[in-house]
């Protein structure tokens, strides 16, 4: 697999794909945890909230194993382009 070389020109698409993968992976893991909790097998591998608060807007995310899997998927997707 040749992949794409990371240069200044394609840094923005890389970061975009990486962040989208991270968010999608985080949400997918959270849904999986909720499905297991509804089935009577509750577990949580999430950390505390990480983010920022500017009084006008706030953004927080709970990092979990799905975050890392999603970010890795984003890197693999970028390399495949």
N, C-alpha and C positions, 0 to 999 in steps of 0.2 A: 504494500500500500504506500503510494508516494505521498499522499497527503498535501496539505497546504502549509507553506512556510509562513510563520508569524512575523509580519513586518508592520511598520507603522501604518501602512495603507489599509490593512485588514484587521487592525487591532479593535476597532469599534464593533464590527460584526462578531468577532471572537468573544468579546466581553458580553455582548447582547445574548449570544447563544449560551454562553456559560451561565449567566444570571437566570435566563429562562429555564435552563435545565435544572438549576439549583431550586428554583421556586416550584417547578413541576414535580421534582423528586420529593421535596418537602411536603407538598400537598398530598401526593400519592401515598407517602408513608403515613401521614396523619389519617387519611381515609382508611388505610389498612389497619391502623391501631383501633379506629372506631368500629370497624367491622368485627375485629376480634373481641373488643369490649362488649359489643352487642351479643356476641355468641357466648359470653360468659368467661372469656379468657383475657382479662384486662392486662395490659403491659404498656410501658412507656419507656422509650429510650431517648426522649427529647431532653434538651438542655433548657436552661432558662431563656427568657426573651433577649434577643440581641437586635439592636436597631438604634434609631435616633428619634428624638422628639424636638421639634422646633416651635412648640406651642401652637402654631397654625396647622402644621401637618406632622404626623407621626407615622413611622414605619417600623414594625417589629417582625421578626421571624424567629421561630423556634427551630434550632438546628437539630437534625436527627440523622440516622443513617441514610435515609432517602435523599437528604440534601447532598451528601457526598456521591451517592450513586447517580443522581441527576446531573451533578456537575461533571462527573466522569463521562456520562452519556453525552453531554454537551461538547466536551473536548473531542470525543470520538466522532461525533457528527461533524464538527468543524474540520477535523482531519480528513474525513471522507469527502468533503466538498472539493 
